[in-house]
Amino acid sequence: MKKQETIRWAAVGFLLVLALTAPFFGDSTTAVVIPLLLAVVLGGVNVTLKKRGTPGNVE
């Protein structure tokens, strides 16, 4: 796994942690939904880039 790909997946992990811990800090649905949606979108982009074999992901 390349450094750039690791950074992209770290962002997905961070957003998932935010979405999972948000209920402990209040009752805001938006605080859960927005990070969760962003994590899903970024994860989809990461998978798409890996399938395409972009020059940054050549192993």
N, C-alpha and C positions, 0 to 999 in steps of 0.2 A: 504494500500500500504506500503510495506516494505521500509526501508531506501535505500537498495541497488537498488531496482527497481526505486525509485525516482531519484537516482543519474543517472541511465541509461537514464531515460526520460529527465532529465535536460540536458544531453549531446546532445540529439536529438534537444531539443529546442534551445540550444546555436548554433548548426550548422545551424538550419533554420534561426535564426536571422542573422548570418553571411552571408548566401546566399541572404537574402532579402535586407540587407544593402549594400552589395558589389557594386551594380551599382552606388551608390552615390559617390563612391570614385574612379571611373575610368571606363574604357570600357573593362575590362578583363572578357571574358566569362568563363575562367577557375576559377576565383574567385567566380563565382556563381555556376558553375556545380559541382565542387569537394565537397564543403560543402553540397550541395543538395543531391548528390549521397550518401555521407557518412551518412547523416540524414536518408535517405530511408533505407539504409542497417541496420543501428542501430535500427531503428524502427521495421524493419522486424524481427531482432533478438529478440527484446524485446517481440514482439507479439508471436513469436515461443516459447520462454522460458515460457511465461505465459500460453500458451496452453498446454505445456508439464507438467506443474505443478512441476517444479524443486524444490528441497528441499529449496532453498533460497526464493522461492515465495509462500510457503505454508501459507495459511491464515486461 
